[in-house]
Amino acid sequence: MANQAYEGTYHGEPAVWLRSGPYEAAVLPGIGANLIAFRDTERGYNFLREPGADGMEAFRKNPGVHGIPILFPPNRYDGGKFPWNGKLLQFPVNETERGNHLHGFLHTASWRVERFGADDAESRVTLALKVDASHPIYRYLPFVFTVKLEYALSDEGLRQRVWVRNEGTERMPCLLAFHTAVNAPFAPGSTSEDMRLKLTIGQRWEMDERMLPTGRLLPLSEGEQRMREGAQSPFFEAMDNHYTAQPQNGRNRMELTDTRAGVKLVYDAGTAYKQWMIWNDGAKGGFFCPEPQVNLVNAPNVDLPAEDIGLIGLEPGELWEETSRLYVIG
């Protein structure tokens, strides 16, 4: 069978590998179910930023800027405070210089491999994380719930399905994002100057000195307009920016075009993500993070309508899910 799914290692870390045609991918159950590699082995394309053998120790300490880490709840919360259902949850302040909690709890947790396999159509793996009173995360998120991630590889690229089920007795927050780290360039022989970025953004959220939203929306600059139109470098300026999502042609996506190789990487994130973060590490080049996000940064502490800022919840028994895909044109 051409498609394969099997247990192996990634630079010494237990991994599940998927193979299909020219593509291969690896996911790390013990480090946040991070999809750490997505590659076209025939053309030598590495689409995601990988730590490599010499970077594994640093990656284990900070797994947020390689591969596809899941953030739950995502981004920053003022003083770690998270008001919900008339109660005040308190998260640890792990961004001490700004006094915020940053990036939640799932991307560093150990996940369980529920199943993996392959057939004539694809190879796939499903990973699960169940939180209840016995789990360390319950201390901060006192709800009973399960999050699952399914990755599938085929000739149509990489499909990601994520779903959250509330298995408890009270309404729970469902705030989620992916800190997807994309190589730019991803093709050998290309440079950062060959890259053109498209991101389906609407307006930019104004942020204060602690990188928390003021609640005010700003018009896009000329450079950001060019990014929305697909005519911008991902490194045209230093970006740690937050935007509303504004789907184009019915889709919410990032496109990265290599003008030298004539190849386009499409990240179709799904329309359930109402916000985008974009971070390019000070415009140094090499990689950037287009981050599809359900909610506004610090949403529980922002006095705006819940539907407008993605402050959504799940009632007991309810399930939320979304599907995204990474694929190549050219």
C-alpha positions as CSV (number, residue, x, y, z in Angstrom):
1,M,0.0,0.0,0.0
2,A,1.4,3.4,-1.0
3,N,-0.1,5.2,2.0
4,Q,1.5,4.4,5.4
5,A,1.0,5.3,9.1
6,Y,3.4,4.0,11.7
7,E,5.0,4.7,15.0
8,G,8.6,5.9,15.0
9,T,10.7,8.7,16.3
10,Y,11.5,12.3,15.4
11,H,15.0,13.2,16.6
12,G,14.6,10.8,19.5
13,E,11.0,11.9,20.3
14,P,8.2,9.3,19.9
15,A,6.3,10.2,16.8
16,V,3.6,8.9,14.4
17,W,4.6,9.2,10.8
18,L,2.3,9.5,7.9
19,R,3.2,9.0,4.2
20,S,1.2,9.4,1.0
21,G,2.7,9.8,-2.4
22,P,5.4,12.5,-2.3
23,Y,4.3,13.7,1.1
24,E,5.3,12.8,4.6
25,A,4.3,14.2,8.0
26,A,5.1,13.6,11.7
27,V,3.1,14.3,14.8
28,L,4.5,14.3,18.4
29,P,2.0,12.9,20.9
30,G,4.2,13.7,23.9
31,I,4.6,17.4,23.0
32,G,1.1,18.8,22.5
33,A,0.2,16.6,19.5
34,N,2.4,19.0,17.5
35,L,2.4,18.3,13.8
36,I,6.1,19.0,13.6
37,A,6.8,18.1,9.9
38,F,5.0,18.4,6.6
39,R,7.2,17.8,3.6
40,D,7.2,17.1,-0.1
41,T,10.1,14.6,-0.3
42,E,10.3,14.5,-4.1
43,R,10.8,18.2,-4.4
44,G,12.6,18.8,-1.1
45,Y,10.0,21.1,0.2
46,N,9.8,21.6,4.0
47,F,6.6,23.5,4.6
48,L,6.8,23.9,8.4
49,R,9.5,25.2,10.7
50,E,11.2,22.2,12.3
51,P,13.6,22.3,15.3
52,G,16.1,19.8,13.8
53,A,18.2,17.5,16.0
54,D,20.2,20.3,17.6
55,G,17.1,22.2,18.5
56,M,15.1,19.6,20.3
57,E,16.0,20.6,23.8
58,A,15.0,24.2,23.2
59,F,11.8,23.0,21.4
60,R,10.8,20.9,24.4
61,K,11.1,23.9,26.6
62,N,9.2,26.2,24.3
63,P,7.2,24.2,21.7
64,G,5.2,27.2,20.5
65,V,7.2,28.3,17.4
66,H,7.7,25.1,15.4
67,G,5.3,22.9,13.6
68,I,1.5,23.4,14.3
69,P,1.0,23.8,18.1
70,I,-2.5,23.9,19.4
71,L,-3.3,26.8,21.8
72,F,-6.2,26.5,24.2
73,P,-7.0,29.1,25.3
74,P,-4.9,31.1,22.8
75,N,-2.7,34.1,23.2
76,R,-2.7,36.6,26.1
77,Y,-4.9,37.1,29.2
78,D,-4.5,40.1,31.4
79,G,-2.9,39.1,34.6
80,G,-3.9,35.5,33.9
81,K,-7.5,36.5,34.8
82,F,-10.2,34.6,32.9
83,P,-13.8,35.4,34.0
84,W,-16.3,32.8,33.1
85,N,-19.8,31.8,34.3
86,G,-19.7,34.4,37.1
87,K,-16.4,32.9,38.4
88,L,-12.8,34.2,38.0
89,L,-10.4,31.5,36.8
90,Q,-6.7,32.3,37.4
91,F,-4.1,31.2,35.0
92,P,-0.3,31.4,35.7
93,V,1.4,34.6,34.6
94,N,4.0,33.1,32.2
95,E,4.8,36.3,30.2
96,T,6.2,38.1,33.2
97,E,7.5,41.1,31.4
98,R,4.0,42.0,30.3
99,G,2.1,40.5,33.2
100,N,0.0,38.1,31.0
101,H,-0.8,34.5,30.7
102,L,0.3,33.3,27.3
103,H,-0.9,30.4,25.0
104,G,-2.9,28.1,27.4
105,F,-2.1,24.5,28.3
106,L,-2.6,22.0,25.5
107,H,0.6,22.6,23.4
108,T,2.8,21.4,26.2
109,A,0.6,18.5,27.4
110,S,1.0,14.8,26.6
111,W,-1.7,13.5,24.3
112,R,-2.9,9.9,23.7
113,V,-2.7,8.3,20.3
114,E,-6.2,7.0,19.8
115,R,-5.7,5.3,16.5
116,F,-3.7,5.4,13.3
117,G,-3.8,3.6,9.9
118,A,-3.9,3.9,6.2
119,D,-6.0,2.8,3.2
120,D,-6.0,3.4,-0.5
121,A,-7.2,7.0,0.0
122,E,-5.0,8.4,2.8
123,S,-2.9,7.8,5.9
124,R,-4.3,9.3,9.2
125,V,-3.8,9.6,13.0
126,T,-6.2,10.6,15.7
127,L,-4.9,12.0,19.1
128,A,-6.9,12.8,22.2
129,L,-6.5,14.8,25.4
130,K,-9.1,14.3,28.1
131,V,-9.3,16.7,31.0
132,D,-11.1,15.8,34.2
133,A,-10.5,16.3,37.9
134,S,-7.5,14.0,37.8
135,H,-5.7,15.9,35.1
136,P,-3.2,18.8,35.9
137,I,-5.0,21.2,33.5
138,Y,-8.2,20.9,35.5
139,R,-6.6,23.1,38.1
140,Y,-6.8,26.0,35.7
141,L,-9.7,24.9,33.5
142,P,-12.1,23.1,35.9
143,F,-14.2,21.5,33.2
144,V,-14.6,17.9,32.0
145,F,-13.9,17.8,28.3
146,T,-12.0,16.0,25.5
147,V,-10.1,17.6,22.6
148,K,-9.2,15.5,19.6
149,L,-6.9,16.1,16.6
150,E,-7.0,14.1,13.4
151,Y,-4.3,14.5,10.7
152,A,-4.7,12.9,7.4
153,L,-2.3,12.9,4.4
154,S,-3.2,12.2,0.8
155,D,-2.5,13.5,-2.7
156,E,-4.7,16.5,-1.6
157,G,-2.1,17.5,1.0
158,L,-2.6,17.6,4.8
159,R,-6.0,17.7,6.4
160,Q,-6.5,18.7,10.0
161,R,-9.7,18.2,12.0
162,V,-10.0,19.4,15.5
163,W,-13.0,18.9,17.8
164,V,-13.8,19.7,21.4
165,R,-16.6,18.0,23.4
166,N,-18.0,19.3,26.7
167,E,-18.4,16.1,28.9
168,G,-19.1,18.0,32.1
169,T,-22.2,19.6,33.7
170,E,-21.6,23.3,33.1
171,R,-20.9,25.6,30.2
172,M,-17.2,25.7,29.3
173,P,-15.1,28.1,27.2
174,C,-14.1,26.9,23.7
175,L,-11.3,29.3,22.7
176,L,-8.7,27.8,20.4
177,A,-6.0,28.7,17.9
178,F,-3.0,27.2,16.0
179,H,0.4,28.8,16.2
180,T,1.3,27.5,12.7
181,A,5.0,28.1,11.8
182,V,5.5,28.2,8.1
183,N,8.8,28.2,6.4
184,A,9.4,31.1,4.0
185,P,11.0,29.9,1.8
186,F,9.9,26.3,1.9
187,A,11.7,25.3,-1.4
188,P,15.4,24.8,-1.7
189,G,17.1,27.5,-3.8
190,S,14.5,30.2,-3.0
191,T,14.9,33.1,-0.7
192,S,12.7,35.2,1.5
193,E,12.6,37.8,-1.3
194,D,10.9,35.3,-3.5
195,M,7.9,35.0,-1.2
196,R,4.5,36.7,-1.6
197,L,1.8,36.5,1.1
198,K,-2.0,36.6,1.0
199,L,-4.0,36.6,4.2
200,T,-7.8,37.0,4.4
201,I,-7.9,39.8,7.0
202,G,-10.5,42.5,7.6
203,Q,-9.5,45.1,10.1
204,R,-6.6,45.4,12.6
205,W,-7.1,45.4,16.3
206,E,-5.3,48.1,18.1
207,M,-3.0,46.7,20.8
208,D,-1.7,48.4,23.9
209,E,1.9,48.3,25.2
210,R,1.2,44.9,26.9
211,M,-0.1,43.4,23.5
212,L,-3.7,43.4,24.8
213,P,-6.5,44.8,22.5
214,T,-8.0,48.1,23.4
215,G,-11.2,47.2,21.7
216,R,-10.6,49.6,18.9
217,L,-10.4,48.5,15.3
218,L,-8.0,50.3,12.9
219,P,-8.1,50.5,9.1
220,L,-5.5,48.6,7.2
221,S,-2.3,50.3,6.1
222,E,-1.2,50.3,2.5
223,G,1.2,47.4,3.3
224,E,-1.6,45.4,5.0
225,Q,-3.9,46.0,2.1
226,R,-1.2,44.5,-0.2
227,M,-1.1,41.5,2.2
228,R,-4.8,41.0,1.8
229,E,-4.5,41.2,-2.0
230,G,-1.6,38.6,-2.1
231,A,1.1,41.1,-3.2
232,Q,3.1,41.4,-0.1
233,S,6.3,40.0,1.4
234,P,5.7,38.2,4.7
235,F,8.6,40.2,6.0
236,F,7.7,43.7,4.8
237,E,7.8,44.9,8.4
238,A,8.0,43.4,11.9
239,M,4.6,42.0,12.7
240,D,2.9,40.8,15.9
241,N,-0.5,41.8,14.7
242,H,-4.1,40.8,15.4
243,Y,-6.8,41.1,12.7
244,T,-10.5,40.2,12.2
245,A,-10.9,37.4,9.6
246,Q,-12.7,38.4,6.4
247,P,-13.1,35.4,4.1
248,Q,-12.6,35.8,0.4
249,N,-14.6,33.7,-2.1
250,G,-16.1,31.8,0.9
251,R,-12.7,30.8,2.4
252,N,-10.5,31.9,5.2
253,R,-7.0,31.3,4.2
254,M,-3.3,32.1,3.9
255,E,-1.5,31.7,0.6
256,L,2.3,31.8,0.3
257,T,3.6,32.0,-3.3
258,D,7.2,31.2,-4.2
259,T,7.6,33.4,-7.3
260,R,10.9,31.7,-8.3
261,A,9.6,28.1,-8.1
262,G,6.1,29.0,-9.3
263,V,4.5,27.1,-6.4
264,K,1.8,28.2,-4.0
265,L,1.2,26.8,-0.5
266,V,-2.4,27.3,0.6
267,Y,-3.5,27.1,4.3
268,D,-7.3,26.9,4.2
269,A,-8.1,27.4,7.9
270,G,-11.9,27.2,7.9
271,T,-14.4,30.0,8.6
272,A,-14.9,29.1,12.3
273,Y,-11.7,31.0,13.0
274,K,-12.9,34.6,13.2
275,Q,-9.5,36.2,14.0
276,W,-6.0,36.0,12.6
277,M,-2.7,36.6,14.4
278,I,0.4,37.0,12.4
279,W,3.9,37.0,13.9
280,N,7.1,37.1,11.9
281,D,9.8,37.2,14.6
282,G,10.8,40.8,13.9
283,A,10.9,40.3,10.1
284,K,14.2,38.4,10.3
285,G,13.1,36.1,7.5
286,G,13.0,32.3,7.2
287,F,9.6,31.7,8.8
288,F,6.5,33.4,10.0
289,C,3.3,32.3,11.9
290,P,-0.1,32.9,10.4
291,E,-2.3,31.9,13.3
292,P,-6.1,31.1,12.8
293,Q,-7.8,32.0,16.0
294,V,-11.4,31.5,17.3
295,N,-11.4,34.5,19.6
296,L,-10.0,37.9,20.2
297,V,-6.9,38.1,22.4
298,N,-8.0,38.5,26.1
299,A,-11.6,38.1,25.0
300,P,-13.1,37.3,28.5
301,N,-11.8,40.7,29.8
302,V,-13.0,42.7,26.8
303,D,-16.4,44.6,26.9
304,L,-17.6,43.8,23.4
305,P,-20.4,41.5,22.2
306,A,-19.4,37.8,22.7
307,E,-20.3,36.9,19.1
308,D,-18.1,39.7,17.7
309,I,-15.0,38.6,19.6
310,G,-15.4,34.8,19.4
311,L,-16.1,34.4,23.2
312,I,-17.9,31.2,22.6
313,G,-18.8,28.3,24.9
314,L,-20.1,24.8,24.8
315,E,-23.1,23.6,26.8
316,P,-22.9,20.1,28.4
317,G,-22.8,17.5,25.7
318,E,-22.1,20.0,22.9
319,L,-19.3,19.6,20.4
320,W,-17.3,22.2,18.4
321,E,-15.2,21.3,15.3
322,E,-13.4,22.7,12.4
323,T,-11.4,21.3,9.5
324,S,-8.3,23.0,7.9
325,R,-6.1,21.9,5.0
326,L,-2.5,22.6,3.8
327,Y,-2.0,21.9,0.1
328,V,0.1,23.0,-2.8
329,I,-0.7,24.5,-6.2
330,G,1.9,24.1,-8.9
